[in-house]
């Protein structure tokens, strides 16, 4: 811009007549070169080039030189600086843009954008709503620098007081958790959440901000201005939030984050590299109420806007991998949950164990369990008063939040250590379980279970030393095949009564009269046999729906609670010992295990006939009372086929169902079918499940559908993926003739034979979490051609295959092996 003196003769001054114009990059390089040799600056000259300024103190100085001669106004016309603009409105932006378009020079608007968007005060005051829209907003002077305490001098003073920012972060996290706990103790989860989820009022006009961004970001130079301004803005914001508690004194400080996050270019590589990491660090320093308010505001956005922010944070995670986004991706995730269909009621009652006054050996030896009261809850989740489990249908499917590139590179052993041992000072992606897929989380759960087994083994050894007890570091079950339920029930019931902690030891099963050593395969067989017996319809514990192919608790069952507790223990032990079960429950069972009662929507897969009937009742447009003649009394049959009645309300037989009360009838009927009628059976079942999993991070890591996948595995069998991951031993390799014949034979099998082969080789006919590609199968050579059948080590997923001469003989021997395989022996 020069010194403003039209008569300047300094060749290095832009006001000089002979000065050759430079682009921005060339001017920046020249300025750095001159600064390096300590070139002096010339005095500012009050000329016609700055007609709107009373003085030249705020203009850019040029380099010093002898100033002689004169410059005509028509060669260097006056340039508008808009120095009087201290904040922006939509109208002001368009006004400046119109002037720039007329002169075909956008530099004035670029300077204004750079100045306002790099100033915390300017951005807080920008794009305010009209007074009519926001009557409670007090009039503030546009230039608040003197009123607002957040000056550079104060920032430097506060920064000098404490250089160790990590300590501040730790203290802030602790304060946030305490603040959240106080909030949760004063308000119940149900009801208070609805109050928070009303319209969130902010002083910034979000629609105006979006229109301005859409208008300006089409210009490449404007985009650079926004980027550079954000880079300069973030250090000041970080200091404000770290040392000045600006949000407490001025809640409108949140406007900065609202305005910046509306920028649709935040996902671009330039932002991800230069600006977003620092900006996210600033956002993470917002106090918990501010984060909650921001989440509630975003929950009112459209799916398109939430998806754009989700993709921005996901790209940032992929780009940086280790960036601590502890609360940031949570904001978008919880906004997605809040904006969807959710239900904070209908929670299963937790059975709390009475506190014991006796000191345990673990406490005496400093071995007190870390998760005795369950996993820690996210403070933001507490502040919002909701859980992921409360969400029926989010705005964006949960699966879209999974970051597959992150899952591919995440070192789960290190991340688990941060999550379990050093969670206060180290960031773990397991604190953001929604961005991890079920396969990655199952690996974390596996580590947790193994460490728990080793801990129980160590405690057992200490007990044997201190109290002289017999050393028994494992959970050993010796059962007879023909009395498997009686043997398992008696043994597990004794353990559950005497010392439930023994259920968290590593399981070893031995079948009486058989030589198999349990390295995992015998346990799989044990689980399968127990389930086949317990789910046998002749026993009457469960009912089987031929249409859905699913089991449900039999309300009039005469079996005692111990039987249902055993089923729960078996499911828990299967998860704990990394076994897959052939269980066929509707999804509502897993929701109930995680803490939610069944509702009308859960009838879709558990009781589809009743669901359809109730749906027709809700949709009926005629006279419900006269046409259907239903009352609040329902009838069922007992175990012997005799009818029994149940009043959904007091004197239900005298209360007809009408248009006005049919929703209540549907709610009460669903509650009876899914909850009250099976309350005794399900409580016992859940009690057994929690005996094994109550100290596990299962609840905080997995959603109900993922728990089903964890227990049951995947029914989608991709044998081509299994072929790709199979390893070979004993002289075989993938190019051997018999191996090629083997895979051609397996691929030619029908669905049932494929499941039999998987059962024969691995001990289960289901694929593990992540599919068959995650299964490490080994095919080993077992001698030359012979009439012997193939054999397997289910503990190690190993198939011992003789080198048969022909493909036909290979198929015949293999089919016979998988069809008649039962029992264990020593090879």
C-alpha positions in Angstrom: 0.0 0.0 0.0 2.9 2.3 0.5 3.3 5.2 2.8 0.6 7.2 1.3 2.9 10.0 0.1 2.3 10.6 -3.6 5.7 12.3 -3.9 7.6 9.4 -2.4 10.8 8.5 -4.5 11.8 5.4 -2.4 12.1 2.6 -4.9 11.2 0.1 -2.1 7.9 1.9 -1.3 4.7 1.1 -3.0 3.8 4.8 -3.2 6.8 5.4 -5.4 6.0 6.3 -9.0 8.3 3.7 -10.4 7.3 0.8 -8.1 6.4 -2.3 -9.9 3.2 -4.1 -8.6 3.8 -7.4 -6.8 1.4 -10.3 -6.0 0.8 -11.2 -2.4 3.4 -14.0 -2.3 6.2 -11.9 -3.9 5.4 -9.0 -1.6 5.6 -11.2 1.4 9.0 -12.6 0.4 10.3 -9.0 -0.3 9.1 -7.8 3.1 10.8 -10.7 4.9 14.1 -10.0 3.0 14.0 -6.3 3.9 13.1 -7.1 7.5 16.1 -9.5 7.7 18.5 -6.6 6.9 16.7 -4.3 9.4 15.5 -1.8 6.9 13.9 1.2 8.6 10.2 2.1 8.1 9.3 5.5 6.6 6.9 7.9 8.3 3.2 7.7 7.4 2.0 10.5 5.2 -1.6 11.9 5.6 -2.6 11.9 2.0 -5.7 11.6 0.0 -5.2 7.9 -0.3 -6.8 7.5 3.2 -9.8 10.0 3.1 -11.8 8.2 5.8 -9.1 8.2 8.5 -8.4 11.3 10.7 -4.9 10.1 11.1 -2.6 7.6 9.5 -1.7 5.7 12.6 -3.7 2.7 11.7 -2.4 2.3 8.2 0.4 0.1 7.0 3.8 1.8 7.0 6.2 1.6 4.0 10.0 1.7 3.8 11.9 4.8 4.5 13.5 6.8 1.6 13.8 10.3 0.2 10.4 11.4 -0.8 10.3 13.9 -3.6 8.0 14.6 -6.5 4.2 14.1 -6.6 1.7 11.3 -7.6 -1.5 12.1 -9.3 -4.8 10.8 -7.8 -5.9 9.2 -11.1 -2.8 6.9 -11.1 -3.3 5.8 -7.4 -7.0 6.2 -6.6 -8.1 6.1 -3.0 -8.6 2.6 -1.4 -11.4 1.9 1.0 -10.1 0.2 4.2 -13.4 0.0 6.2 -11.4 0.5 9.4 -14.6 1.6 11.1 -16.1 -1.9 10.8 -15.5 -3.7 14.1 -18.0 -6.5 13.5 -19.9 -8.0 10.6 -23.5 -8.4 9.7 -25.0 -10.0 6.6 -25.9 -6.6 5.2 -22.5 -5.2 5.8 -20.7 -8.1 4.1 -22.9 -7.7 1.0 -22.3 -3.9 1.0 -18.5 -4.3 1.0 -18.8 -7.2 -1.5 -20.8 -5.0 -3.9 -18.2 -2.2 -3.7 -15.4 -4.8 -4.4 -17.3 -6.3 -7.3 -17.7 -2.8 -8.8 -14.0 -2.1 -8.6 -13.1 -5.7 -9.4 -10.8 -5.6 -6.4 -11.6 -7.9 -3.4 -8.7 -6.9 -1.2 -10.7 -4.6 1.0 -13.2 -7.4 1.8 -10.4 -9.9 2.3 -8.8 -7.6 4.8 -12.1 -7.1 6.7 -12.7 -10.9 6.8 -9.1 -11.4 8.0 -9.4 -8.8 10.7 -12.9 -9.7 12.1 -12.5 -13.5 11.8 -9.2 -13.4 13.6 -10.6 -11.3 16.5 -12.5 -13.0 19.3 -14.3 -9.7 20.1 -15.2 -9.0 16.5 -16.5 -12.5 15.9 -18.5 -12.7 19.1 -20.4 -9.5 18.0 -20.8 -10.5 14.4 -24.0 -11.8 12.8 -26.2 -11.1 15.8 -30.0 -11.5 15.5 -32.2 -8.5 15.4 -33.5 -7.2 18.7 -37.0 -8.3 17.9 -35.7 -11.8 17.5 -33.5 -11.7 20.6 -35.1 -9.3 23.0 -33.0 -10.3 26.0 -29.7 -9.5 24.3 -28.2 -6.3 25.8 -26.9 -3.6 23.5 -23.1 -3.7 23.3 -20.7 -1.3 21.8 -19.2 -2.8 18.6 -15.7 -2.3 19.9 -15.6 -4.2 23.2 -11.8 -4.3 23.5 -11.8 -2.0 26.5 -14.8 -3.5 28.1 -13.8 -7.1 27.7 -11.0 -8.3 29.9 -9.4 -10.5 27.4 -6.6 -8.3 26.2 -3.2 -9.4 25.0 -1.5 -8.0 28.1 -3.8 -10.0 30.4 -3.3 -13.1 28.3 0.4 -12.8 28.7 0.1 -12.3 32.4 -2.1 -15.4 32.8 0.1 -17.4 30.6 3.2 -16.5 32.5 1.6 -17.7 35.8 1.3 -21.2 34.5 3.3 -22.7 31.7 2.2 -26.3 32.3 -1.0 -26.6 30.3 -1.3 -30.3 30.8 -1.9 -29.9 34.5 -4.7 -27.4 33.7 -6.3 -29.8 31.4 -6.3 -32.6 34.1 -7.8 -30.2 36.7 -10.4 -29.1 34.2 -11.4 -32.6 33.3 -11.9 -33.5 37.0 -13.9 -30.3 37.5 -16.1 -31.2 34.5 -16.8 -34.7 35.9 -17.7 -33.3 39.3 -19.9 -30.6 37.7 -21.7 -33.4 35.8 -22.2 -35.5 38.8 -23.8 -32.6 40.7 -26.1 -32.0 37.8 -27.1 -35.6 37.6 -27.8 -35.8 41.3 -30.2 -32.8 41.2 -32.2 -33.9 38.2 -33.5 -37.3 37.1 -32.6 -38.6 33.7 -36.3 -38.8 32.7 -38.0 -35.4 32.3 -35.0 -33.2 32.8 -33.7 -34.3 29.4 -36.8 -33.1 27.8 -36.4 -29.7 29.3 -32.9 -29.4 27.9 -34.0 -30.5 24.5 -36.3 -27.5 23.9 -35.2 -24.9 21.3 -31.7 -23.7 22.1 -31.5 -19.9 21.9 -28.3 -18.3 20.7 -27.6 -14.7 19.8 -26.0 -15.5 16.4 -28.1 -15.7 13.3 -27.1 -19.1 12.0 -29.0 -18.8 8.7 -27.3 -15.5 7.9 -23.9 -17.0 8.6 -24.7 -19.9 6.2 -25.8 -17.5 3.5 -22.6 -15.4 3.9 -20.4 -18.5 3.7 -22.2 -19.8 0.6 -21.7 -16.4 -1.1 -18.1 -15.9 -0.2 -16.5 -19.3 -0.3 -17.0 -19.6 -4.1 -14.1 -17.1 -4.3 -10.7 -18.8 -3.8 -9.1 -15.7 -2.2 -11.9 -15.5 0.3 -11.4 -19.1 1.3 -7.7 -18.3 2.0 -8.7 -15.4 4.1 -11.0 -17.5 6.3 -8.3 -20.1 6.7 -5.6 -17.6 7.7 -8.0 -15.8 10.1 -8.8 -19.1 11.8 -5.1 -19.9 12.2 -4.6 -16.5 13.9 -7.8 -16.8 16.0 -7.1 -20.1 17.7 -4.2 -19.1 20.0 -6.2 -16.2 21.5 -9.3 -18.4 22.0 -7.2 -21.1 23.7 -5.7 -18.5 26.1 -9.2 -17.0 26.8 -10.6 -20.4 27.7 -7.6 -21.6 29.6 -7.0 -18.6 31.8 -9.9 -16.2 31.7 -13.1 -18.3 32.0 -14.6 -16.1 29.3 -17.7 -18.3 28.8 -18.8 -17.8 32.4 -18.7 -14.0 32.0 -20.0 -13.9 28.4 -22.0 -16.9 27.2 -22.0 -15.4 23.7 -18.4 -16.5 23.4 -19.9 -19.7 22.1 -20.8 -17.8 19.0 -17.2 -18.1 17.8 -17.5 -21.9 17.6 -21.0 -21.8 16.1 -19.8 -19.4 13.3 -16.6 -21.2 12.5 -18.2 -24.7 12.4 -20.6 -23.4 9.7 -17.7 -23.1 7.3 -18.4 -25.8 4.7 -14.7 -26.0 3.7 -13.4 -27.3 7.1 -12.9 -30.8 5.6 -10.4 -29.5 3.0 -6.7 -30.6 3.4 -5.5 -27.1 4.2 -7.9 -26.7 7.1 -7.1 -30.2 8.4 -3.4 -29.5 8.3 -3.2 -25.9 9.4 -6.2 -24.9 11.4 -8.5 -27.6 12.6 -6.2 -29.4 15.1 -5.6 -26.2 17.0 -9.2 -25.1 16.8 -10.4 -28.5 18.1 -8.0 -28.2 20.9 -9.6 -24.9 21.8 -13.1 -26.3 21.5 -12.2 -29.1 23.9 -11.4 -26.5 26.5 -15.0 -25.2 26.6 -16.7 -25.9 29.9 -19.1 -28.8 30.1 -22.4 -26.6 30.0 -21.1 -24.9 26.8 -20.4 -28.3 25.2 -23.8 -29.5 26.2 -25.4 -26.4 24.8 -23.5 -26.7 21.5 -24.6 -30.4 21.3 -28.3 -29.5 21.8 -28.0 -26.7 19.2 -26.5 -29.0 16.7 -29.2 -31.7 17.4 -31.7 -29.2 15.9 -29.7 -29.0 12.6 -30.7 -31.0 9.5 -29.2 -34.3 8.7 -27.1 -32.7 6.0 -25.4 -30.3 8.4 -24.8 -33.0 11.0 -23.3 -35.3 8.4 -21.0 -32.6 7.2 -19.6 -31.9 10.7 -19.3 -35.7 11.3 -17.3 -36.1 8.1 -15.1 -33.2 9.0 -14.2 -34.7 12.4 -13.9 -38.2 10.9 -11.4 -36.9 8.3 -9.5 -35.1 11.1 -9.3 -38.3 13.1 -8.1 -40.2 10.0 -5.6 -37.4 9.3 -4.1 -37.1 12.7 -5.0 -40.5 14.4 -3.7 -39.5 17.8 -5.5 -36.2 18.1 -7.4 -36.0 21.5 -10.9 -35.4 20.3 -12.4 -36.5 23.6 -15.4 -34.3 23.5 -15.5 -33.1 19.9 -16.6 -36.2 18.0 -18.9 -36.8 21.0 -20.6 -33.5 20.3 -21.7 -34.5 16.8 -22.5 -38.0 18.0 -24.8 -36.9 20.8 -26.3 -34.3 18.6 -27.2 -37.1 16.2 -28.7 -39.1 19.1 -30.7 -36.1 20.5 -32.0 -35.2 17.0 -33.3 -38.7 16.5 -36.0 -40.8 18.2 -35.0 -41.6 21.8 -36.5 -42.7 25.0 -35.1 -41.9 28.5 -37.7 -44.0 30.3 -38.5 -47.7 30.3 -35.3 -48.7 32.1 -34.8 -52.0 33.8 -34.2 -51.8 37.5 -30.6 -52.4 38.5 -30.0 -54.9 41.3 -27.5 -53.3 43.5 -25.4 -55.5 45.8 -25.5 -54.4 49.5 -22.1 -52.9 50.5 -20.0 -55.3 52.6 -18.3 -54.0 55.8 -15.7 -56.8 55.6 -12.3 -56.1 54.0 -11.5 -58.5 51.2 -8.1 -59.9 50.5 -8.0 -57.8 47.4 -8.4 -54.6 49.4 -5.9 -55.6 52.0 -3.3 -56.3 49.3 -4.2 -53.2 47.2 -5.9 -55.3 44.6 -9.4 -53.6 44.8 -11.3 -53.9 41.5 -11.1 -50.9 39.3 -14.6 -51.3 37.8 -16.5 -52.5 40.9 -19.2 -49.9 40.3 -19.2 -50.3 36.6 -17.5 -48.3 33.9 -17.1 -44.6 34.1 -19.7 -42.6 32.2 -18.9 -39.8 29.8 -19.4 -36.4 31.7 -21.1 -35.0 28.6 -23.5 -37.9 28.5 -24.3 -37.2 32.2 -24.8 -33.5 31.4 -27.2 -34.2 28.6 -29.0 -36.8 30.7 -29.1 -39.4 28.0 -27.4 -42.7 26.9 -26.7 -44.1 23.5 -29.0 -47.0 24.5 -31.9 -44.5 24.8 -31.8 -43.8 21.1 -34.1 -45.8 19.0 -33.3 -44.3 15.6 -30.6 -41.6 15.2 -30.6 -39.0 12.5 -27.6 -40.7 10.9 -27.2 -44.5 11.3 -24.6 -45.4 14.0 -22.7 -47.4 11.4 -21.7 -44.2 9.5 -19.8 -43.0 12.6 -17.4 -46.0 12.4 -14.0 -44.8 11.1 -12.7 -47.8 9.1 -9.2 -46.2 8.3 -8.7 -45.7 12.0 -9.8 -49.2 12.8 -7.2 -50.5 10.3 -4.3 -48.8 11.9 -5.3 -48.6 15.6 -2.9 -50.5 17.9 -5.5 -51.9 20.2 -3.0 -53.2 22.8 -1.7 -49.7 23.4 -5.1 -48.1 23.2 -6.5 -50.6 25.7 -3.6 -49.7 28.1 -4.5 -46.0 27.9 -8.2 -46.8 28.4 -7.8 -49.1 31.4 -4.7 -47.9 33.2 -4.0 -44.3 32.2 -7.3 -42.9 31.1 -6.9 -39.5 32.9 -3.7 -38.5 31.2 -3.8 -40.5 28.0 -6.5 -40.4 25.3 -8.0 -43.7 24.2 -10.3 -44.2 21.3 -12.3 -46.7 23.4 -13.7 -43.6 25.1 -15.3 -43.0 21.6 -16.6 -46.5 21.0 -19.0 -45.4 18.3 -16.1 -44.8 15.9 -14.8 -48.3 16.4 -16.2 -51.3 14.7 -17.4 -54.4 16.6 -14.3 -56.3 15.6 -11.9 -53.7 17.1 -14.0 -53.4 20.2 -14.1 -57.2 20.7 -10.3 -57.2 20.7 -10.4 -54.6 23.5 -12.9 -56.7 25.4 -10.7 -59.8 24.8 -7.7 -58.0 26.4 -9.9 -56.9 29.4 -11.2 -60.5 29.9 -7.7 -62.0 29.8 -6.3 -59.5 32.2 -9.2 -60.2 34.5 -8.5 -63.9 34.3 -4.8 -63.4 35.2 -5.9 -61.2 38.1 -8.2 -63.9 39.4 -5.4 -66.4 39.0 -3.1 -64.1 41.0 -5.6 -63.5 43.8 -6.2 -67.3 44.0 -2.5 -67.9 44.5 -2.4 -65.2 47.2 -5.4 -66.8 49.0 -3.7 -70.2 48.9 -0.6 -68.7 50.5 -2.5 -66.6 53.2 -5.3 -69.0 54.1 -3.7 -72.3 53.1 -6.5 -73.1 50.6 -5.9 -75.6 47.8 -4.6 -73.8 44.6 -7.4 -73.8 42.0 -6.6 -71.0 39.5 -9.2 -72.1 36.9 -12.9 -72.6 36.6 -13.0 -76.3 36.1 -16.2 -78.1 35.1 -16.4 -81.9 34.8 -19.6 -83.0 33.2 -21.2 -86.1 31.8 -22.6 -85.8 28.3 -25.9 -87.5 29.2 -26.3 -85.5 32.4 -24.8 -82.2 31.2 -27.5 -79.9 32.6 -27.6 -81.4 36.1 -23.8 -81.5 36.4 -23.3 -77.9 35.1 -26.2 -76.5 37.1 -25.0 -78.0 40.4 -21.4 -76.9 39.9 -22.2 -73.4 38.7 -24.9 -72.8 41.3 -22.4 -73.7 44.0 -19.8 -71.3 42.6 -22.4 -68.5 42.2 -23.4 -68.9 45.9 -20.0 -69.4 47.5 -17.7 -67.2 45.4 -19.1 -65.6 42.2 -15.7 -64.2 41.4 -14.6 -67.7 40.4 -16.8 -67.3 37.3 -14.2 -64.8 36.0 -11.5 -67.4 36.0 -10.5 -69.1 32.8 -12.9 -71.9 31.9 -11.7 -75.5 31.5 -14.3 -78.2 30.7 -13.7 -81.9 30.9 -16.2 -84.5 29.6 -16.1 -87.6 31.8 -14.7 -90.6 30.0 -13.1 -88.5 27.2 -9.5 -87.6 26.7 -9.8 -84.2 25.2 -7.8 -81.4 26.8 -9.7 -78.1 26.8 -7.8 -75.4 24.8 -11.1 -73.8 23.7 -12.6 -76.5 21.6 -14.1 -78.6 24.5 -15.7 -75.4 26.0 -17.3 -74.7 22.6 -18.8 -78.2 22.6 -20.0 -77.8 26.2 -21.8 -74.5 25.4 -23.4 -76.0 22.4 -24.7 -79.1 24.3 -26.1 -77.0 27.2 -27.9 -74.7 24.9 -29.4 -77.5 22.8 -30.8 -79.0 26.1 -32.0 -75.8 27.6 -33.7 -74.5 24.5 -35.5 -77.8 23.8 -39.2 -76.9 23.5 -40.1 -80.1 25.5 -38.5 -78.7 28.6 -40.8 -75.7 28.4 -38.3 -72.9 29.4 -38.6 -71.1 26.1 -41.2 -70.9 23.4 -40.2 -71.2 19.7 -41.8 -69.1 16.9 -41.8 -71.1 13.6 -42.2 -67.9 11.6 -39.4 -65.8 13.1 -37.2 -68.8 14.1 -36.6 -67.1 17.5 -37.0 -68.2 21.1 -38.8 -66.3 23.9 -39.2 -66.8 27.6 -42.2 -69.0 28.4 -44.3 -67.1 30.9 -46.0 -70.1 32.6 -42.8 -72.1 32.8 -42.5 -74.3 35.9 -38.7 -74.4 35.8 -37.1 -72.8 38.8 -35.0 -69.6 38.6 -31.7 -71.5 38.8 -32.2 -72.9 35.3 -32.6 -69.4 33.9 -29.7 -68.1 35.9 -27.6 -70.9 34.4 -28.5 -69.8 30.8 -27.4 -66.2 31.8 -24.2 -67.5 33.2 -23.5 -69.5 30.0 -24.0 -66.4 27.8 -21.7 -64.4 30.1 -19.1 -67.2 30.1 -19.3 -67.4 26.3 -18.4 -63.7 26.0 -15.8 -64.0 28.7 -14.1 -67.0 27.1 -14.4 -65.7 23.6 -16.8 -68.4 22.4 -19.6 -68.1 19.8 -23.0 -69.6 20.6 -25.9 -70.7 18.5 -28.5 -68.6 20.3 -31.7 -67.3 18.6 -33.1 -64.5 20.7 -34.9 -61.4 19.4 -33.1 -58.1 19.8 -35.3 -57.0 22.7 -33.5 -59.6 24.9 -30.1 -57.8 24.3 -31.7 -54.4 24.9 -33.1 -55.7 28.2 -29.7 -57.1 29.2 -28.2 -53.7 28.6 -30.8 -52.0 30.8 -33.8 -51.1 28.6 -37.3 -52.5 29.0 -39.2 -53.8 26.0 -41.7 -51.5 24.3 -44.3 -51.6 21.5 -41.6 -51.2 18.8 -39.7 -54.3 20.1 -42.6 -56.5 19.2 -41.7 -56.3 15.5 -39.3 -59.2 15.7 -40.2 -60.9 19.0 -44.0 -61.1 18.5 -44.7 -60.0 15.0 -48.4 -61.2 15.0 -49.2 -59.2 18.1 -47.3 -56.2 16.7 -49.4 -56.3 13.5 -52.6 -56.5 15.5 -51.7 -53.6 17.7 -50.6 -51.5 14.7 -54.0 -52.1 13.0 -55.6 -51.0 16.3 -53.6 -47.8 16.3 -54.3 -47.1 12.6 -58.0 -48.0 12.7 -60.1 -45.1 11.6 -63.6 -46.4 12.6 -65.3 -46.6 16.0 -62.8 -48.6 18.0 -65.0 -49.2 21.0 -68.1 -50.4 19.0 -66.3 -52.3 16.3 -63.5 -54.1 18.2 -65.1 -54.5 21.7 -61.7 -54.7 23.5 -61.2 -54.1 27.2 -58.2 -53.6 29.3 -58.4 -57.2 30.3 -56.4 -59.7 28.3 -56.5 -63.5 28.2 -53.7 -66.1 27.9 -53.3 -69.8 28.4 -51.2 -71.5 31.0 -48.9 -74.5 30.7 -51.8 -76.9 30.6 -53.9 -74.9 28.0 -56.3 -73.4 30.5 -57.3 -69.7 30.0 -56.1 -67.1 32.5 -57.0 -63.4 32.5 -54.9 -60.4 33.4 -56.1 -56.8 34.0 -53.8 -54.2 32.4 -55.4 -51.7 34.7 -57.5 -52.0 37.8 -61.0 -53.2 36.9 -59.7 -53.6 33.3 -62.6 -55.8 32.3 -64.9 -52.8 32.7 -62.7 -50.3 30.8 -63.4 -50.4 27.0 -60.6 -49.5 24.6 -61.5 -46.4 22.6 -59.8 -44.0 20.2 -58.8 -41.8 23.2 -57.1 -44.6 25.2 -55.9 -47.0 22.6 -52.3 -45.8 22.8 -52.3 -46.5 26.5 -53.7 -50.0 25.9 -50.9 -50.7 23.3 -48.3 -49.5 25.8 -49.6 -51.5 28.7 -50.1 -54.6 26.5 -46.5 -54.4 25.2 -45.2 -53.9 28.7 -47.0 -57.0 29.9 -45.9 -59.2 27.0 -42.2 -58.2 27.1 -41.7 -57.3 30.8 -44.2 -58.2 33.4 -45.2 -61.6 32.2 -41.6 -62.8 32.1 -40.2 -60.7 34.9 -39.3 -63.7 37.2 -37.6 -65.6 34.4 -35.7 -62.6 32.9 -34.5 -61.3 36.3 -32.9 -64.7 37.0 -31.4 -64.8 33.5 -30.0 -61.3 33.7 -28.6 -62.0 37.2 -26.6 -64.9 35.8 -25.3 -62.9 32.9 -24.2 -60.1 35.2 -22.4 -62.4 37.5 -19.8 -62.8 34.8 -20.0 -59.4 33.0 -20.7 -56.9 35.7 -17.1 -55.7 35.9 -16.6 -55.8 32.1 -16.6 -52.7 29.8 -19.3 -54.5 27.8 -22.0 -51.9 28.5 -19.9 -48.9 27.7 -18.4 -50.3 24.5 -21.2 -52.2 22.7 -24.7 -51.5 21.5 -27.3 -54.2 21.8 -27.0 -55.3 18.2 -23.2 -55.6 18.7 -23.7 -57.7 21.9 -25.8 -60.1 19.8 -23.0 -60.2 17.2 -20.5 -60.8 20.0 -22.5 -63.8 21.4 -23.8 -65.3 18.3 -21.3 -64.3 15.6 -22.3 -63.6 12.0 -24.5 -65.9 10.0 -23.0 -64.5 6.8 -20.4 -67.1 5.8 -17.9 -65.9 3.2 -15.7 -68.9 2.5 -13.7 -67.0 -0.1 -12.5 -64.7 2.7 -11.7 -67.8 4.8 -9.6 -69.2 1.9 -7.7 -66.0 1.7 -6.7 -66.0 5.4 -6.1 -69.8 5.8 -2.5 -70.9 6.7 -0.9 -74.2 5.7 1.5 -76.5 7.5 3.2 -79.9 7.2 4.2 -79.5 3.6 1.0 -78.0 2.2 0.7 -74.6 0.5 -2.0 -72.8 -1.4 -0.7 -74.1 -4.8 -0.8 -77.8 -3.9 -3.1 -79.9 -6.0 -5.0 -81.3 -3.0 -5.5 -77.8 -1.5 -7.0 -76.6 -4.8 -9.3 -79.6 -4.8 -10.2 -79.0 -1.2 -11.4 -75.5 -1.7 -13.3 -76.4 -4.9 -15.0 -79.1 -2.9 -15.9 -76.7 0.0 -17.2 -74.0 -2.3 -19.4 -76.6 -3.9 -21.1 -77.5 -0.6 -24.6 -76.4 0.2 -25.3 -74.0 3.1 -26.0 -76.8 5.6 -22.8 -78.7 4.7 -20.7 -75.5 4.9 -22.0 -75.0 8.4 -21.2 -78.6 9.3 -17.7 -78.1 8.0 -17.3 -75.0 10.1 -18.7 -76.8 13.1 -16.3 -79.7 12.6 -13.2 -77.4 12.2 -13.8 -74.6 14.6 -16.4 -75.9 17.1 -19.2 -73.5 15.9 -21.1 -73.0 12.7 -21.0 -69.2 13.1 -18.4 -66.7 11.8 -16.6 -64.6 14.4 -17.1 -60.8 14.7 -15.8 -59.4 11.5 -16.6 -62.4 9.4 -14.7 -65.5 8.3 -11.8 -63.4 7.1 -11.0 -62.8 10.8 -10.8 -66.6 11.5 -7.3 -68.0 11.4 -7.7 -71.6 10.1 -4.8 -74.0 9.6 -4.8 -76.9 7.2 -2.0 -79.4 8.0 -0.8 -82.5 6.2 -1.7 -85.7 8.0 0.2 -88.3 6.0 -0.2 -89.8 2.5 -3.3 -91.2 0.9 -5.3 -93.3 3.3 -8.8 -94.4 4.2 -8.7 -92.5 7.4 -11.1 -89.5 7.8 -9.9 -85.9 8.2 -9.6 -84.8 11.9 -9.5 -81.4 13.6 -8.3 -79.5 16.6 -11.2 -77.2 17.3 -9.2 -75.5 20.0 -6.8 -74.2 17.3 -9.1 -74.1 14.3 -6.8 -76.7 12.7 -7.8 -79.3 10.1 -5.6 -82.4 9.7 -6.0 -83.5 6.1 -4.5 -86.6 4.6 -3.1 -86.3 1.0 -6.0 -88.1 -0.8 -5.3 -89.3 -4.4 -8.5 -88.1 -6.0 -10.9 -85.2 -5.6 -13.8 -87.7 -5.3 -12.3 -89.5 -2.4 -11.4 -86.2 -0.7 -15.1 -85.1 -0.9 -16.5 -88.5 0.3 -14.1 -88.6 3.3 -14.7 -85.0 4.2 -18.5 -85.2 4.1 -18.4 -88.3 6.2 -16.1 -86.6 8.8 -18.3 -83.5 9.2 -21.6 -85.4 9.2 -20.7 -87.9 12.0 -18.3 -85.9 14.1 -19.0 -86.0 17.8 -16.9 -86.4 20.9 -13.2 -85.8 21.7 -10.2 -88.0 21.8 -6.4 -87.8 22.0 -4.5 -88.1 18.7 
